[in-house]
Amino acid sequence: MKALTRLFTGLAMVGALGASAAWADQPGADWKVSKDQAEASLKAAGYTQITKIEADDGHWEGEGMKADGMKYEFHVDPHSGQIIKDEMDH
């Protein structure tokens, strides 16, 4: 009985890992702005540290810190490189 329980637990874990990878967003084929270019735009706008950046819901999204020492959330347009959201993270 324990072996059967372990088997099903292992299968459930493998299935959960596979499902999360399948749902992860990827940069669109038509995106003109790479992750590195998005980071360069953010640094030019005053970000001193980028702690997270990923493709999500059709844009680059993440978190970082500015010279004021505060944490901010941002969105970067993947076609123009413009920052379309720049809000302090509470």
Buried (B, 14 or more C-beta within 10 A) or exposed (E): EEEEEEEEEEEEEEEEEEEEEEEEEEBEEEBEBEBEBBBEBBEEBBBEEBEEBEBEEBBBBBBBBBEEEEBBBBBBBBEEBEBEEBEEEE
